[in-house]
């Protein structure tokens, strides 16, 4: 998770107006992967209802991305004040 959060932090630290796309794009990618996994399980007949928990990882990523973006914007503001 940290490997994906560092680019989100860096983008929001350098260009804070890109915070929304920096969070939405990787979050969408993780939800798309989870949806693909669930579809494959259901198509193969192995779906037992527990595969929905694959979204928990995506929700965790979304939370980490939001925190990384908030820290990036905060550090951008502090850096801007220091100048």
LOFI-68290 format. One record per residue (C-alpha): residue in three letters; residue number from 1; x, y, z. Coordinates in steps of 0.2 Angstrom, whole numbers, plus 5000, padded with zeros to 4 digits. Layout:
<atoms>
('ALA',NUM,(X,Y,Z))
...
</atoms>
This chain:
<atoms>
('UNK',1,(5000,5000,5000))
('UNK',2,(5014,5012,5004))
('UNK',3,(5021,5010,4987))
('UNK',4,(5005,5017,4979))
('UNK',5,(5003,5031,4992))
('UNK',6,(5020,5039,4989))
('UNK',7,(5016,5045,4972))
('UNK',8,(4999,5052,4978))
('UNK',9,(5008,5061,4992))
('UNK',10,(5021,5068,4980))
('UNK',11,(5008,5074,4967))
('UNK',12,(4998,5083,4980))
('UNK',13,(5013,5091,4988))
('UNK',14,(5019,5098,4972))
('UNK',15,(5002,5101,4963))
('UNK',16,(4988,5102,4976))
('UNK',17,(4975,5105,4963))
('UNK',18,(4978,5088,4957))
('UNK',19,(4973,5080,4973))
('UNK',20,(4956,5073,4967))
('UNK',21,(4963,5064,4952))
('UNK',22,(4978,5058,4962))
('UNK',23,(4966,5049,4974))
('UNK',24,(4952,5044,4962))
('UNK',25,(4963,5036,4948))
('UNK',26,(4972,5023,4959))
('UNK',27,(4957,5020,4970))
('UNK',28,(4947,5016,4954))
('UNK',29,(4960,5004,4949))
('UNK',30,(4960,4994,4965))
('UNK',31,(4941,4993,4965))
('UNK',32,(4941,4988,4946))
('UNK',33,(4953,4973,4951))
('UNK',34,(4942,4968,4965))
('UNK',35,(4927,4968,4954))
('UNK',36,(4936,4958,4941))
('UNK',37,(4941,4945,4954))
('UNK',38,(4923,4944,4960))
('UNK',39,(4916,4942,4943))
('UNK',40,(4929,4928,4939))
('UNK',41,(4924,4919,4955))
('UNK',42,(4906,4920,4951))
('UNK',43,(4908,4914,4933))
('UNK',44,(4918,4899,4938))
('UNK',45,(4905,4894,4951))
('UNK',46,(4917,4896,4966))
('UNK',47,(4907,4911,4973))
('UNK',48,(4901,4908,4991))
('UNK',49,(4898,4926,4996))
('UNK',50,(4914,4929,5005))
('UNK',51,(4923,4936,4989))
('UNK',52,(4914,4952,4993))
('UNK',53,(4928,4955,5006))
('UNK',54,(4940,4958,4992))
('UNK',55,(4933,4976,4993))
('UNK',56,(4940,4978,5010))
('UNK',57,(4957,4980,5003))
('UNK',58,(4951,4993,4991))
('UNK',59,(4943,5003,5005))
('UNK',60,(4959,5002,5014))
('UNK',61,(4969,5008,4999))
('UNK',62,(4956,5023,4997))
('UNK',63,(4959,5028,5015))
('UNK',64,(4978,5027,5013))
('UNK',65,(4977,5038,4998))
('UNK',66,(4966,5051,5006))
('UNK',67,(4978,5052,5021))
('UNK',68,(4993,5053,5009))
('UNK',69,(4984,5067,4999))
('UNK',70,(4979,5076,5015))
('UNK',71,(4997,5075,5021))
('UNK',72,(5004,5081,5004))
('UNK',73,(4992,5096,5004))
('UNK',74,(4997,5100,5022))
('UNK',75,(5015,5100,5018))
('UNK',76,(5012,5110,5003))
('UNK',77,(5004,5124,5013))
('UNK',78,(5018,5123,5026))
('UNK',79,(5031,5124,5013))
('UNK',80,(5022,5139,5004))
('UNK',81,(5021,5148,5021))
('UNK',82,(5040,5146,5024))
('UNK',83,(5044,5154,5008))
</atoms>
